[in-house]
Amino acid sequence: MFAKNFSEHERLQNGSALYLRMTEYGKVNLKGQTMWQRTEKLISVAHPDFREELIQKAQKLGIWRRSNKI
């Protein structure tokens, strides 16, 4: 429904496609966050079975800090 209100270009251009994420494990607002803060928040709402794998991949990409809270 939201995707039909805006073209893909418009959503990506203004970033609205990236601000809010919601899963059955929580919701996060990513607006104004740094890359590692967004990474931490997205992992926090991922399925628990995948969090460790996501952390390892984020470490390889250099977007995860040991100071992250998860």
Backbone torsions as a table, in degrees:
resi	resn	phi	psi	omega
1	MET	NA	-48.8	178.1
2	PHE	-63.5	-41.8	-177.5
3	ALA	-60.7	-28.3	-178.8
4	LYS	-78.2	-19.1	-180.0
5	ASN	-79.4	-25.2	-177.6
6	PHE	-131.5	146.3	174.2
7	SER	-70.5	159.0	178.7
8	GLU	-56.8	-40.6	179.8
9	HIS	-62.1	-45.5	-179.4
10	GLU	-63.0	-42.2	-178.8
11	ARG	-65.1	-41.3	-178.9
12	LEU	-75.4	-32.8	-178.9
13	GLN	-65.6	-43.7	-178.7
14	ASN	-91.2	-2.8	174.6
15	GLY	79.9	-0.7	-176.0
16	SER	-62.1	-24.2	178.8
17	ALA	-68.7	-16.1	-175.2
18	LEU	-107.8	-9.3	-172.1
19	TYR	-70.8	-48.9	-172.4
20	LEU	-117.9	134.7	175.1
21	ARG	-134.7	138.1	-179.6
22	MET	-136.1	133.7	174.2
23	THR	-132.6	-179.8	177.1
24	GLU	-69.7	-7.1	-179.3
25	TYR	-103.9	2.6	176.9
26	GLY	142.8	-176.8	177.8
27	LYS	-135.7	150.0	-178.9
28	VAL	-137.6	148.0	173.3
29	ASN	-108.9	118.9	-174.3
30	LEU	-98.6	-1.4	-176.4
31	LYS	-61.4	129.0	175.6
32	GLY	76.1	7.6	-177.8
33	GLN	-90.0	151.2	174.2
34	THR	-73.6	169.6	-179.4
35	MET	-58.6	-46.3	-177.6
36	TRP	-70.8	-29.6	175.3
37	GLN	-67.9	-41.7	176.5
38	ARG	-63.2	-41.2	178.9
39	THR	-59.1	-48.6	-179.9
40	GLU	-59.4	-45.3	-178.1
41	LYS	-67.1	-42.2	179.3
42	LEU	-64.5	-41.5	178.2
43	ILE	-64.8	-34.0	-178.5
44	SER	-65.0	-23.1	179.1
45	VAL	-107.5	9.0	175.3
46	ALA	-80.0	161.2	175.9
47	HIS	-58.4	133.9	-177.8
48	PRO	-54.0	-31.4	179.7
49	ASP	-65.7	-19.9	-176.1
50	PHE	-107.4	-6.7	-173.7
51	ARG	-62.4	-45.3	-178.7
52	GLU	-62.5	-41.6	177.8
53	GLU	-63.7	-41.1	178.1
54	LEU	-64.4	-39.2	177.5
55	ILE	-62.9	-44.9	179.4
56	GLN	-61.6	-42.3	178.5
57	LYS	-66.3	-40.1	178.4
58	ALA	-64.8	-36.1	176.9
59	GLN	-63.7	-42.8	178.6
60	LYS	-62.1	-33.9	179.2
61	LEU	-82.9	-7.1	180.0
62	GLY	75.7	23.9	179.7
63	ILE	-115.5	21.1	177.5
64	TRP	-130.1	133.2	177.7
65	ARG	-110.1	144.8	176.4
66	ARG	-60.9	-20.7	178.7
67	SER	-78.3	-7.4	177.9
68	ASN	-59.4	151.3	-166.6
69	LYS	-89.2	-15.1	-174.1
70	ILE	-70.7	NA	NA
